[in-house]
């Protein structure tokens, strides 16, 4: 079992110290949430069928490539992930360039967590139809993969259209940084199974994670990708050694944890967790 930490449950003033501690203590990864903008009107469902709790539009939102690039210079081994980046709301040139650059300067430590996004009004604010966000994401994934792997690329699609271009530098990780598809909906699970190198789930118990894992296994088999390397990641709690066995049996490869009760206690909480589970 690998363990990551999320900055989504941490004051930004503590992010650097937490990232350095994660690097030194043996945590697998750090994950930074992402939005392009928070409209004053919050509308959408983070988890299908559940109303998302109000998100204050004044919550600080940082450019993930810039911030993770800063953390890359302060760390040496911990992986740097987005949970999740709205790839489809931008032109693929922007997303592909950001993650290729981050992969190069970090020495190949990027985890590209992506999703269609739950905040419909964010897409409206960007001048895009939120009903198209799944199709835009699918097309953007295809374009980014080609930009990262092919010498030249030409594309004429539903949302993006361009004549031949070159794209350098390529990412360090081959064939490209892992694409971790986030989401709980049927569409998100299907996308993870078809084109993802892994899945990013929200907060789960071993029982709820096992249900999603079984569905992903079925979908990957249907897509003839059962043998493709795949990392299942979700957020969850560990209360004892037996919990790790339960998460493993549920099909989870990496657990994103919050081993602190307050931001001031973050590093001490990570140290306690590491002594027990990462030694």
Order of alpha helices (4+ residues) and beta strands (2+ residues): beta-alpha-beta-alpha-beta-alpha-beta-alpha-alpha-beta-beta-beta-alpha-beta-alpha-beta-alpha-beta-alpha
